[in-house]
Amino acid sequence: MATTSIYDRFHLLPPPPPTIFSRQPASVRMRLPDFDTVPDAQAFLDKMFIWQHSKGMTVARIVSACLSIALLLVCIGIKIPQYTQKRLWLFRLVQTSRGTIILPCVNALFSVFGSTFLLLNSTFVFLEVSSFDRKSPKPIENFVSWMIFHFIPLWCAAYAQAWSNAFGRVPGSRHYELSFHPRFRRDTLSPLATNTLWIASPVVLLSLLAIPTCRSNTLYEQARHGREAWLVRFGNASELSDDLLMDIQRIWQDLQQSFCYLTICFILWTVIAMGEAVLYALLSSRLIRQLHVHLAALLHLKHSREIVPTVRIENITVVTIGPADKVSALPLHCKSPERARCVSYMNHTTDQRQDVLLFPPVAPGATWHKALGDGHSFQSVLRIYSAQSVIFVVASFLYGAISLTVGLLLIDALERNEIERLESWGLFLAQMFAFLMGLTLTALEVFLDKSDAFLALMHGDYHQGIVQGVSSSRSASRSALVLSAVGSSTTSLPFTADDDTEQGCNVGK
């Protein structure tokens, strides 16, 4: 004889209408199974909140958490000495002619936020394992907030890296200004607006993310408290009743609404992660291109053997610069204002508070390019940094894909009350990707941080530098912009106003 449906035996609420994320048909979606006893109903209710993973998955997550902690300790052991030796900093305030620019250190903030994520992620794993213990299982309090907010440091690490790339060679980063033609760099915003934009953008994005997260967490806590009330009221009941089953339905619906907002959070995470990946790719590619130009300029300077060869170089603008504290102006006595704009100089005032907070800090003698050689060391670190950037972009897209997949499947899993598999695999993949990305990037950072060549390219002091300037009607390779960086002595070079006339150009002493 056919079994009578539980909806025929009791006066129950109809299944709620489908959401925009629902995929199951009405005959399956949010329908209670045919319970026979109260323990069966309680087991179904517990399954909504307590996700019993297999022993293999539990061991895998614990091992990955231990690996993350080990990587965290390695990062701390590597970075702390670099900060104490003043080889790295977090932020630096750079004075420019237009105002003060906040300059993050490349890789430094990524290490700080990445380490914070590893700590929170490992804590979340151990919290979940202890809460879902098979002997005395209980739901995780504020599970939604843990789920979303513990990934924020990882995104902040990626954002800080993009911010660092935007100002990797900000003018005046170390008593030195590398002037690019406007086609390479267009400072359309004032320093105040630039700083405000970089600081306010993550605040706005995370505030938008916090709205659905808080709403989802509130509904989840409401459902969790409803489960506790149900256990107090019906935990010792001897038989099923309408009130017992209807309370389960209400708790299930609260959880469905909570996970709808959680799905919105995952979709927002996807958009934010993809947008950050595109931003990082654009900024890192621009920085790498500029560093290649800078390296070519240094090699050109080395191979020229003389500042100005016997054969006159066309369109050379000459700047004479002495120590930073003696330079106050840049008078250019040049016939062509168009060519005069090719040269820019910043009166950089040396910060006497070298030991205050985490600002300045590259050791003065650590970044002079004493052994430039044929540039192989510089080219090597550029290749490493390029590989680091590619890994970063790929990892951002992978995290966006994981977030989108979990978000789209979450409601479907809840409406079938089968969340364990999705929750375990989603968090495990995110954790393993974070560990592998952190391990790879940490290994690359070790090579970069120990390389004086990388520090020199990013924040180095130079006596002189050459970068290709405005192209003339003749070969563009013959045009050059020569800058004398701040040094211990004064250097004077000639200025070629046109093809037939030479005129001296004296700048400061």
N, C-alpha and C positions, 0 to 999 in steps of 0.2 A: 504494500500500500504506500502511496506517495506520501512523503513527509509534508506536514502542514507548515506553511511559511510562518515565520515569526510575526510578520505583518498581518497575518490572518488571525493569529492567536491573541495579539495584544493591540490596543489602540495606540499606535505610534505615529510620530510626526512623519510626513512624507519627506523624501530626500530633498535637500535644498536645491535650488536652481543651479545650473552649471555656471562656472566662472569663465572668464575669457581664456583661462589657461587649462580648462578641463578638456580631457580627451576621451574619457570613458563614456560608454552609452548609459542611458538612464537605468537600464536593468542591472547595472553593476555599480554605478557611481554612488558612493556614500550610502550603501545599503548594509544594514546589520546582518550578520550571518544568523543562521538558525541555532540559537543557544538552547541548551537543555538544562544547564545548571548555572548557579550564580558564579562559581569559580570560572566557568567558561567566559562569562561576561566580563569578569574582572581581568582575566588574561587578555581579552581583546582590548580592554581599556588601557592596561599597562603597556601593551604593544605600541600605543600611540606615543608614549613618552619615554619608554625604556627600551633602547635598541640593543638587543643582545647579539653581539657580533660573534663570529666564529673564533675559535682559539687561534687559528692561523692569522686572521686579520688583527686580532688583539696583540699578538706577539709582534707582528710586522709594524704596527703603529708604535708600540713601545720601543722597539729597536730604532725606528726612524727618529723618535723623540730623543733617545739617548745620543744618536749621531748628531742631531741638531745641537744638543747641549755641548757635545765635544767640539763642534765647529764654533759655537759661541765662545768657548774658553780659548780656542786657538785665536779667534779674532781679537779677543781682549788681550791676550798675550802679545799679539803683534802690534796692536794699535797704541796701547798705553805707553810703551817706550817711545814710540814716534811722537806722541804728544809731549812727553816729558823732555825729549830732545829738541822740541820745537821744529820738527820736520813737517808736521801737519797742523792744521787748525780747522775750526768749524766754519766760522765766518770771519771775514776781514772787511773793514770799512776803508774804502778807497776814495780818496779825495780827487775829484776831477774838476776841470774848469767850469763845469755846469752844475756840480753838486757832489754829494756823497753817494757812492754806489755800494750796496751790500754784495759782497763777493763770497759765495760758498766755495769751499775747497773741493776739488774734484776727488771723488771716491770717499772722502771723509764722512760726509753726512750719510752716504749710502751704508757705510759700515755701522754707523750708530743706529740708524733706523732698522737696518737688516738684522743686527744683533738683538734689538728689541723685539722684532717679530719672532725670531727663533726662540727667545725666552717665553713670550706669550703663547706661541704655538705649542711648545713642549708642555707648558703649564696646563693648557687646555686639554691636551691628550691625557695627561695623568689625572686631571679632574674628571674627565669622561670615564676613564677606566675605573676609577674609584667609585664613581656614582653608579655605574652600571654593573657593579660587582654582582655575581650571580647569587650570592648568599643573602645580601640585603640591598637589592637594587632600588634606586630612587631617581627621579628626574633631576636634570641639571637646572638649577635656578638661573634665570636670565640667560637661557641658552641662546636665544636669538642675538642678544647683545654680544655675547662671546663670539658667536659665529661670524658676525659682521665686523665688529670693532677690532678684533685681534689681527685682521688683515690690513688695518689702516697703516701701521708702521711700514709694511712692505710697500704699499703704494707711495707713502711719503718718501721712502728711500729712492724709488724710481723718479719721483718728482724732483727731489733734491739733486739727483744726478743730472736731470735735464736742465735744471737751474744752473748747476755748475758749468755745464757745457755751453750755456748761453753766454757766460762771461769767463770762459776758460782763459782767454788772453785779453782781459779787460785792460784798457789803456792805463798804464801806471801801476800794474799789479806788483812790480818790483822795481821802482825807480826807472822805469823803462816804458817807452811808448812805441808800439809798433803801429804805424799808420797805414791803413789800407785805403785803397781807392774807394769812393762811395759805393761802387757797385758791389763791393764785398761787405760793407757794413753801413747800415743806414740807421742812425740813432734818431728816430722820429719822436721818441718820448723823452721827457726830462728824467733825470735820475730819481726824483721823488715819485713820479708816476710809474717808472719802471719797478722800483722797490715795492710800491703799493700793489702793483699788478701781480708780482710774483708771490707776495705774502698773502694777498686777499684771495687769490684764485683757489688755493686748496681749502681755505676756510669756507668759502662759498660752496664748493663742491661737497665737502664733508658735511656741511650743514644741510644741504639738500638730501644727502644720504641718511642723515640722522633722523629726518622726519619719518619716513616709512619704517626705519629700524625701530624707533621708539614705539610707534604704533603697533608694529608686529610683536615687539617684546611685551607690551601691555596686554595684548590679547592672549599671548602664550601664557603669561603669568595668571591671567584670569582662568584659562583652561586648566592650568596646573593646580591652582587652588580648588577649582571645581572637582578635580580628581580626588584631592585630599578630602574634601567634604563628602564625596560619594563613598569613599572607603569608610569614613566614620559612620555614615548613615546606613549603608547597605553592605558593609564588609562582612557582617555576620548574618545576613539574611539567609533564610532557608530555601527560598524559592524566588523565581523571577516575578517581576511585577511591572505594571505600566510605568510607574514613577522611576523605577530602577533603570529601565531601558531608555526612557525619554531623557533622563539626565545624561546618559552616555551619548545620546544623539546631540544634546546641546553642547556638551564638551567637545565633541567631534567637530561641530560647526564652528565653535570658537577657534579651534585649532586650524580649521580650514581658512578662516578669515586671516588668522595670524600668518599663515604660510603664503597667502596671496600677497600680503605686504612684503614678506620675505622674498618672494619671487621678484617683486618690483626692485627690491634692494640688489638682487643678483643681476638684474638687467642693467641697473644703474652702474654697478661695478664693471659690467662688461663695457659699457660706453666709456666710462672713465679710464679703464685699462687700455682700451683701444686708442682713445684719444691721447693718452700719455705715451703710448708706443709710437704713434705718429710724430708727436712733438719731440720725443727723444731722438727719433731717427733723423728728423730734419736738423736739429741742433747739433747732434754729434757729427753728422756728415759735414756740416758747415765748419765745425771746429777742426775736424781732421783735415779738411781741405786747407784751412788757414794755417794749420801746423805744417802741412806739406810746403806751403808757400814760404813759411818762415824758415824751414829747414833748407829749402833751396836758396834762400837769401844768405843764410850763414855759409853754406858751401860756396856760393858765389863769392862771398867776401874772402873766404879762405884761399880759394884758387886764384883770386885776382892778384894776391901777393902785395899789391899796392892799393892804396885807397883810390887813387885816380891814375890810371895807366897813361902811358905816353900818348896813345891814341885817344883823342877826346871822346868821352861818352856823351851822347846827345841827351838833352833835357835832364841834366843832373841838377838837383836843387841842393844847396849846401847849407848845413846847419852847424854852428859852433856852440857846443854846450859844455859848461863846466860843472862843478859839483852842484848838487841840487840846492843847497842853501845859498848859492851865489847867483842863481838864475832867477830873474824876476820878470823878464819880458822876452819877447821874440820879435825884434824888429827885422823885417825882411825888406831889403832895398832891392826889389826886383821889378823889372819892367812889366812882367806878365802876371796880373792877378790870378789868372786861371791856373798858371803853374804854381803860384804861391800857395794856392789852396791844397796842393798835393802834400804839403808838409804840415803836420800838426805837432804841437808839443804841449805837454802838460807840466806846469810848475808843481812838481811833487814835493811835498813837505814830509820829511822823514818823521815818522811817529817815534817820539822819544820813549813812549811807554811800551817798550817791546815785550815786557813780561806781564802786562795787564790782560786779564781774561784769556781768551784763546786767540787774540789777534796777533798780528804778524807772525811770524815764525819760521821762516826758512833760514837756516844758518847761513851767514854771509858768504862763507867760502865753499858752501856745499854745491852751488849751482853754477859756478863759472865753467864755461865750456873749454877747459884746459886742453882736453884731448879730443878735438872734434874729429880728427882723422878723415876718413872718406865718408863719414855720415852713417856708417852701418849701424852703430849703436842707436842713433836717433831713429833711423828707419825701422829698426827692430821694435822699439817701443811703440812706434806708430802702428805697426802691424798688430802688436798685442792689444793696444787700445782699440783698434778697429774691430778685432775679434771680440773684445769685451762688449763693445757697443752692439754688435750683431747678436750676441747671446742675450743681451739685455732686451732688445726689441723682440726677439723670438719668444723669450720667456714671458714678456708682457702679453703677447698675443695668445700664448698658451693659457695663461691665467684667465684672460678674457673668454676663451673658448670653454674652459672648465666652468666658469661662473655662469655663462649662458646655458650650457647643457644642464647643469644642476637646477637652474631657475626654471627651465622649461619642463623638466621632468618632476619637479618637486610636488606640484599639486596632483599630478597623476598618481604619484606614489602614495600620497596621503589619502586620496579618495579610495584607494585599494587597501589602505592601512599596511603598506609594505615599504616603510621608510628605511629600514636597517641597511639594505644593500646600497642604496643611493647615498645615504649619509656617510657610511664607512668608506666607500670607494672615492667619493668626492673629496673628503678631508684627507684621505691617505694620499691621493694623487697630488693634491695641493701641497701637502707636507713634503713629499718626496721631490717635487719640482723645486720647492723652496730650498731644500737641502742641496740638491745637485747644482742649482744655480748659484747658491751661496758658496759651495765648495769650489766651483769653477772660477767664479769671479774673485774669490779670495786668493786662489792660486795666481791668477793674473795680476791682482793687486800687489802681491808680494814681489813679483818681478818689476812692476812699475814703481812701487814705493822705494825699492832698493836701487833704482836706476837714477843716477844723477842726470842722465840725459833727459828722462821724462820730466823731472823737476825743473830742469833748465828750460825745456820747451814750454812748460805750462806757467812757471813762475820765476824764471831765471833772471839773473843780472848779466848784462852784456856790455862790453865796451862799444861795440858797433853792430849795426845790423843793416841789411839791405833787403828791400822788398820791391817787386816790380811796381812801377808807378804808371802814370798816364802814358798811353801809347801815342807815338807821334805818327806822322805820315809815312815814316820809314819803318824799319823793322821794329816791332814792339819789344823784341828781346833786348834791344839796345837801350830802352828807356829804363831808368832806375831811380828809385827814391832812396837816398842815403840818409840814415839817421845816426847821429852819435848819441849813444845812451849816456846816462849819468855815470861818470867815472871820476878818477882822481885827478885827471889832467884835462886840459882843453885841447880840442881838435878843431882844425879849420880846414874847410874844403871849398873849392871854387863853385860858383854858380854860373851855369850856362844859360843866358837869357834867350838866345836864339842860335841859329846855325852860324852866324858870322860875328857875333859880339859876345865877349866874356865880361862879366861884371862881378866884382867881389860882393859877398854877402856876409856880414858879420853879425853874429848873434851872441849877445851876452858874454860874459867872461867869468 
